[in-house]
Amino acid sequence: MVLVVAAGVILLAVKVYAWVITGSNAILADAMESIVNVVAGTFAAYTIHHASKPMDRNHPYGHGKMEFFSSGLEGSFIFIAGLVSVYRGVQGFFSPPELKALDLGAWLTAVSLLVNGGMGLYLLRRGKREGRIAIEADGKHLLSDAATSIGLLLGLIIILFTQLFWIDNVLSIIFGGVIIYSGYHLARRSVSGLMDEADFDVLKNVISHANNHRRENWVDVHKLRIQKFGNRYHIDAHLTLPYFMTLHESHEEVKAFEEIMESKYPEALEAFIHTDPCEPPASCGICLKHDCSFRKHLFIKRTDWSLDNVTGNQKHSGSASLPE
């Protein structure tokens, strides 16, 4: 992130220079987003350092939520930069800027496009691999910047050949709209993280993993919830076990369940499992335990765990046809 910020400062200088020599509002819009890159990247670097601190007495779940603040701040900055770009574009129709040296401006735009695209792809892959929303958000921002640079480059080439200078203002407005949308999306994701909005993709993966490694003593799982803290996941769930198991046996089953959950996201997940006793005969119809001497009803069917019947707070959800 420090290297990205350093590169961002250099690119910002290049884009400002390109704007000064050309007078292009579209290039100014591109430079505005680079200002955001530098400011947000600096904050993201600090955020990642702070979020990586271990749990302590005051922060029992760690400091990972800090990354959502970084994403939200970056989204807000991007949104404001987009508004400025739209304003400059509209203003350009009433006070047209004098455009010059567009060929040099196009070359400088091409350089910034390649650098931002390369850094953006790297950060996006790194952020997804490590589960770092701050790095991923910065990568998406740089890719968005590269995408607008592509449009800007094509626009400058068209202006060079057609001398239709009003296209510059249109590009500024279009890029501003793209930047505004990108900023809104990042801010929205930040709020979702802070509000612990469910990530259904992660939930589906975890539930499928548990279902594939299911043990016969695991009668039912319900009230499964996942929270994200930086690059770590916190999972809690209710696990239904045979009512006659000893405390030691129940503990061993919970431990096995936690280990299976944690194997899905090594070193990035902690699990807290609450145990519930089975309730014959309702539980018997879906219980996989083949040698149960306490069975009150014949086995009817295996209920596969899914997003619908595991995240709810009802035991044996999806098995209403079984006897009570």
C-alpha angles and dihedrals in degrees: 000000000000090000090048091053091049091050089046091056091052092047091048090055090049093050094045089051090049090051093048094052096042105032089217118159090203091057088047089055088053090049091050090059090050090056087056090048092058097044096043093041091054091051091045091054090053091044094053090049091050094043091053092064113113125251116282139179094276094043107038091171094046130246099285096116087072089080091065089059088055092051091048093049092049091049091051092050091048091050092053092047089053092053091051090050092051091048093051091048094052091044089053091066090060097037106026112206120230107252121208142154091026092157091062090043089054092053092049090048090052091054093050090046093057094045095047092045093052094046092044094054091047094050093044093053093043092048093050092045093051097034092240110152093188093057092042091049091051090049092052090048092053091047089050088051090050091049092053089047089057090054090044092051092050090047093052091050090051091049091049092055100036103031088220096147095178087073087075091065092046090053091050091054094045093048090047090056092049090049092049091052091048091050092049091050093052093046090048092052090049092054090047090055094047090048091049093239111187117263100213094189091058091043092052092049093049094045092048090049091051092047092051092051097040119152124213094244092059100093097171145348123207143155091041112173133175129200125188123222110179105299094343131089125213113204130186128176144159114249118197113215133176107286094228096060118116121243090255093051092048090050091053091051092049090048091052091049092051092048091052091049092048092049088066091061107021113209090355104079137063122189132204113189127193117202126223126188120242117251114221132242094017092051095045095071092064100028113119095200103119100190100045110145091191096058113137098183138029119263110264108177145333112254109215113219116243141161090270099053102032104049095053125090095237122102114233091011110186092027100089092133092066119101121269 
